[in-house]
Amino acid sequence: MIEQTHQGRVVLITGASSGLGEQFATMLAARGARAVVGARRVERLAALVDRIERDGGAALAVALDVTDEASVRAAYDAAEQRFGLVDTVIANAGINAEGPATDLSVEDFDAIHAVNVRGVFLTAREGGKRLLAAGEAAARGRIVILASMGGLHVLPGLVAYCASKAAAVMLAKGLAKEWVRSGISVNAVCPGYMMTEINADWFTSDAGRRMTEKLPRRRLMPIDALSATIAHLTSDGGAHVTGSTIEIHDGQVI
């Protein structure tokens, strides 16, 4: 049985300044990966790197705007200079804007797709390019795209977000097919409602609590609900999983 080892891996995680990105970085660094954490809020990244290093891990913070191709390239350059080839990528950065489609501004629509679609594409493509150029090392390539159950099921008041996450799912499938012979594995993970820093105000409000009570299990998923799946997909043991769309939603859309 192949272990879910991360020793020697270099993982680049976008949107790592809070929430799931921060969770993934901490978890994978504890498993031996060298974590390159990227986001626009660099002061929060510095605190995350300090915490990982205090716990005996290795990490690097990089200022990263996933919507900007030059910024994405610079992040990979910095990662390679410090740790070597990035063989593991988690395209996690994402944003949202809630409300009826009739009230959604064009600016908000474009911003959602710039981060959730173009940002995912630029992040995954740059990682794939460098892995392919590395020859046999490409077989260690693991790319995980964080989509959402909203990419597969309609969520009320989230038309633009759901459309962007559906695009993210298809990006994962398309890239997996394009790179399948190289050994690079590309998969999409579609989580359900979770309590994170971004949505905490909503889910602790009266309306948010009422919504939670209507879920089949009357609960939100914890922040670490994806950890076991992410650990597998980004490990040596995940070599035979590619082109998959994995839903983890605690039965919220059954």
C-alpha positions as CSV (number, residue, x, y, z in Angstrom):
1,M,0.0,0.0,0.0
2,I,1.4,3.4,-1.0
3,E,1.4,5.8,1.9
4,Q,-0.1,9.3,1.8
5,T,3.4,10.8,2.2
6,H,4.2,14.4,1.6
7,Q,7.8,14.3,2.5
8,G,9.8,16.1,-0.3
9,R,6.7,17.6,-1.9
10,V,6.5,21.3,-2.6
11,V,2.9,22.5,-2.4
12,L,1.7,25.9,-3.6
13,I,-1.7,27.0,-2.1
14,T,-3.6,30.0,-3.3
15,G,-6.0,31.9,-1.0
16,A,-3.9,30.8,2.0
17,S,-4.4,33.8,4.2
18,S,-7.5,32.3,5.9
19,G,-10.0,29.6,5.9
20,L,-9.5,26.4,3.9
21,G,-6.2,27.6,2.4
22,E,-4.7,28.2,5.8
23,Q,-6.0,24.8,7.0
24,F,-4.5,23.0,4.0
25,A,-1.1,24.7,4.5
26,T,-0.9,23.8,8.1
27,M,-2.1,20.2,7.6
28,L,0.3,19.5,4.6
29,A,3.3,21.1,6.3
30,A,2.7,18.9,9.3
31,R,2.9,15.9,6.9
32,G,6.3,17.0,5.6
33,A,5.4,19.2,2.6
34,R,7.2,22.5,2.0
35,A,4.3,24.9,1.9
36,V,4.3,28.0,-0.4
37,V,1.4,30.1,0.7
38,G,0.0,32.8,-1.6
39,A,-2.6,35.5,-1.1
40,R,-3.0,39.3,-1.3
41,R,-3.0,39.7,2.5
42,V,0.7,39.2,3.0
43,E,0.7,40.2,6.6
44,R,-1.5,37.3,7.4
45,L,0.7,35.0,5.4
46,A,3.7,36.0,7.5
47,A,1.9,34.9,10.6
48,L,1.0,31.6,9.0
49,V,4.6,30.9,8.0
50,D,5.8,31.7,11.5
51,R,3.3,29.2,13.0
52,I,4.3,26.5,10.5
53,E,8.0,27.0,11.2
54,R,7.5,27.1,15.0
55,D,5.9,23.6,14.6
56,G,8.9,22.3,12.7
57,G,7.7,22.8,9.2
58,A,9.0,24.7,6.2
59,A,7.0,27.5,4.5
60,L,7.3,30.5,2.2
61,A,4.9,33.4,1.9
62,V,4.4,34.9,-1.6
63,A,2.3,37.9,-2.5
64,L,-0.2,36.6,-5.1
65,D,-3.0,38.0,-7.1
66,V,-4.4,34.9,-9.0
67,T,-6.1,37.1,-11.6
68,D,-2.8,38.5,-12.7
69,E,-0.6,36.2,-14.9
70,A,2.6,38.0,-14.0
71,S,1.9,37.6,-10.3
72,V,1.2,33.9,-10.7
73,R,4.4,33.4,-12.5
74,A,6.4,35.4,-9.9
75,A,4.9,33.2,-7.1
76,Y,6.1,30.0,-8.9
77,D,9.5,31.6,-9.5
78,A,9.9,32.4,-5.8
79,A,8.8,28.9,-4.8
80,E,11.3,27.3,-7.2
81,Q,14.1,29.5,-6.0
82,R,13.4,28.5,-2.4
83,F,12.3,24.9,-2.5
84,G,12.6,23.6,-6.1
85,L,9.9,22.4,-8.5
86,V,6.3,22.9,-7.3
87,D,4.8,19.4,-7.7
88,T,1.6,20.0,-5.8
89,V,-0.9,22.7,-6.4
90,I,-4.1,23.6,-4.6
91,A,-6.1,26.3,-6.5
92,N,-8.2,27.4,-3.5
93,A,-8.6,31.2,-3.9
94,G,-12.2,32.2,-4.5
95,I,-14.7,35.0,-3.8
96,N,-18.5,35.4,-3.8
97,A,-21.2,38.0,-4.0
98,E,-24.7,37.0,-2.8
99,G,-28.1,38.2,-3.9
100,P,-30.6,37.9,-6.7
101,A,-29.2,37.9,-10.3
102,T,-31.3,41.0,-11.0
103,D,-29.4,42.9,-8.3
104,L,-25.9,41.6,-9.2
105,S,-23.7,44.3,-10.7
106,V,-21.6,43.5,-13.8
107,E,-18.5,44.5,-11.8
108,D,-19.3,41.8,-9.1
109,F,-20.0,39.2,-11.8
110,D,-16.7,40.0,-13.5
111,A,-14.8,39.9,-10.2
112,I,-16.2,36.5,-9.3
113,H,-15.2,35.0,-12.6
114,A,-11.8,36.7,-12.6
115,V,-10.8,35.0,-9.4
116,N,-12.9,31.7,-9.5
117,V,-12.3,30.9,-13.2
118,R,-9.4,32.9,-14.6
119,G,-7.5,32.6,-11.3
120,V,-7.9,28.9,-11.2
121,F,-6.9,28.5,-14.8
122,L,-3.7,30.6,-14.4
123,T,-2.7,28.9,-11.2
124,A,-3.2,25.3,-12.6
125,R,-1.8,26.1,-16.0
126,E,1.4,27.5,-14.7
127,G,1.9,24.6,-12.4
128,G,1.2,22.2,-15.3
129,K,3.6,24.0,-17.7
130,R,6.4,23.7,-15.2
131,L,5.7,20.1,-14.4
132,L,5.6,19.1,-18.1
133,A,8.9,20.9,-18.7
134,A,10.4,18.9,-15.9
135,G,10.0,15.6,-17.8
136,E,9.7,12.5,-15.6
137,A,9.1,14.6,-12.5
138,A,5.6,15.4,-14.0
139,A,4.4,12.0,-12.8
140,R,4.5,13.4,-9.2
141,G,2.2,16.3,-10.2
142,R,-0.9,16.7,-8.2
143,I,-3.3,19.6,-8.8
144,V,-6.5,20.1,-6.8
145,I,-9.1,22.7,-7.8
146,L,-11.4,23.8,-5.0
147,A,-14.8,24.1,-6.6
148,S,-18.1,23.8,-4.6
149,M,-21.3,21.8,-4.5
150,G,-22.6,25.0,-6.1
151,G,-20.8,24.0,-9.2
152,L,-23.0,20.9,-9.4
153,H,-26.2,22.0,-7.7
154,V,-28.1,25.3,-7.8
155,L,-27.7,27.3,-4.6
156,P,-30.2,30.1,-4.0
157,G,-28.9,33.7,-4.5
158,L,-25.6,32.5,-5.9
159,V,-26.0,32.4,-9.7
160,A,-22.6,33.9,-10.6
161,Y,-20.8,31.9,-7.9
162,C,-22.4,28.6,-9.0
163,A,-21.6,29.3,-12.7
164,S,-18.0,30.1,-11.8
165,K,-17.6,26.9,-9.8
166,A,-19.2,24.8,-12.6
167,A,-16.5,26.3,-14.8
168,A,-13.8,25.3,-12.2
169,V,-15.1,21.7,-12.3
170,M,-14.8,21.6,-16.1
171,L,-11.3,23.1,-15.9
172,A,-10.2,20.3,-13.7
173,K,-11.7,17.7,-16.1
174,G,-10.2,19.4,-19.2
175,L,-6.8,19.7,-17.7
176,A,-6.8,16.2,-16.4
177,K,-7.6,14.9,-19.9
178,E,-5.0,17.1,-21.5
179,W,-2.2,16.0,-19.1
180,V,-3.3,12.4,-18.4
181,R,-0.3,10.8,-20.3
182,S,2.2,12.9,-18.3
183,G,1.1,11.4,-15.0
184,I,-0.2,14.7,-13.7
185,S,-3.3,14.2,-11.7
186,V,-6.0,17.0,-11.7
187,N,-9.1,16.8,-9.6
188,A,-11.9,19.0,-8.4
189,V,-13.2,18.9,-4.8
190,C,-16.7,20.3,-4.2
191,P,-17.4,21.1,-0.5
192,G,-20.7,22.0,1.0
193,Y,-21.5,24.7,3.6
194,M,-18.7,25.1,6.1
195,M,-18.0,27.6,8.9
196,T,-15.1,29.7,7.8
197,E,-14.0,33.3,8.6
198,I,-15.6,34.6,5.4
199,N,-19.1,33.3,6.2
200,A,-19.1,33.3,10.0
201,D,-21.1,36.5,10.3
202,W,-23.9,34.9,8.2
203,F,-24.0,31.5,9.9
204,T,-24.0,33.0,13.4
205,S,-26.9,35.3,12.5
206,D,-30.5,34.3,13.2
207,A,-31.1,33.8,9.5
208,G,-28.0,31.7,9.2
209,R,-28.9,29.5,12.1
210,R,-32.4,28.9,10.7
211,M,-30.8,27.9,7.4
212,T,-28.5,25.5,9.2
213,E,-31.4,23.9,11.0
214,K,-33.0,23.1,7.6
215,L,-30.0,21.1,6.5
216,P,-30.5,17.3,6.6
217,R,-28.0,16.9,9.4
218,R,-28.8,20.3,10.9
219,R,-25.1,21.3,11.0
220,L,-22.3,22.8,9.0
221,M,-19.1,21.0,8.2
222,P,-16.0,21.8,10.2
223,I,-13.1,23.5,8.6
224,D,-11.1,20.2,8.6
225,A,-13.8,18.2,6.8
226,L,-11.8,18.1,3.6
227,S,-8.4,17.3,5.1
228,A,-8.4,13.5,4.6
229,T,-9.4,13.9,0.9
230,I,-6.9,16.6,0.2
231,A,-4.2,14.6,1.9
232,H,-4.9,11.6,-0.4
233,L,-5.2,13.6,-3.6
234,T,-2.0,15.5,-3.0
235,S,0.0,12.4,-2.0
236,D,1.9,9.6,-3.8
237,G,-1.1,7.5,-3.0
238,G,-3.3,9.7,-5.2
239,A,-1.5,8.7,-8.4
240,H,-4.6,6.9,-9.8
241,V,-7.2,9.6,-9.2
242,T,-7.5,12.1,-11.9
243,G,-10.4,13.8,-13.7
244,S,-12.6,13.2,-10.7
245,T,-15.1,15.5,-9.1
246,I,-15.4,14.7,-5.4
247,E,-18.4,16.0,-3.5
248,I,-18.1,16.4,0.3
249,H,-21.2,18.0,1.5
250,D,-22.5,16.1,4.6
251,G,-25.7,15.3,2.7
252,Q,-26.6,18.9,2.4
253,V,-28.0,18.5,-1.2
254,I,-29.5,15.0,-0.9
